[in-house]
Amino acid sequence: MSKKSLPLGIDVGGSGIKGAPVDLDKGEFAAERLRIETPEKATPEAVAEVIAQIVDHFDDVRGDSPIGITIPGVVTHGTVRTAANIDKSWIDFPIESFLEERLGHDVVVVNDADAAGMGELAFGAAKGHEGLVVMTTLGTGIGTALINEGVLVPNSELGHIEMNGSDAEPQAANSVRENEELSWEDWAARLQQYYTALENLIWPDLIVVGGGVSKKAKKFLPLLDIRTPIIPAELENAAGIIGAGVLAAQTHSKKSKKKK
Ligand code: BGC
């Protein structure tokens, strides 16, 4: 791929919006990542201005570079459907077409965990694994990506399965460990319940554990006793941006073929 059509991955989070061009041969950033604070009133329009600044910042990104953008919510057909940790004005906003018009690039908007899963599949812990892989991101919430034989089934939202009669996320996310100052053992007991429920629902071949806390996987993964192989993610916080770049490039090439 020529340098000027490198895809750009952008991760929209509650505190920062981060982006970098993605080298699809190496599975790494092609330039140093740029981070800009998320605007206080983070409406789609305000976030679009920050995204435009990030696009302008990178020399590698011009012409037909596709752009992949991750959002912490459900995204169907380019429209955001849920907004747990972002401004409610995102719900039902046609963000993909809005950004395509604003930026003049092909844009793909994708759930954050789905992007991270695609990053780990292409270049990280899930690379070369066949069958059903589930990526779980343990952060403020619990995000999941379901990838079967290399094909993403988007918006799985399995962080919200039932545990003790209610939503698993506010019982087992990493933010809960931090806020309640749980020991690794106490948190692992909750994860044990969560991953047991998860594997009994979907019988995956592999579970990959991502999110910032995956750097400390040695402290809690060995405490889990489940049937499915469970391993830490490898790309750490680059997974989302890299996966968004992978998805943007895939979608872009499908669109270009259709036009021909
Ligand atoms: C949302 C998911 C998101 C996850 C991680 C959850 O609360 O429902 O869509 O992937 O948080 O940000």
Residues whose N, C-alpha, C, O or C-beta is under 5 A from the ligand:
A	BS01	BGC	P72 G73 V74 A84 D112 A113 G141 I142 G143 T144
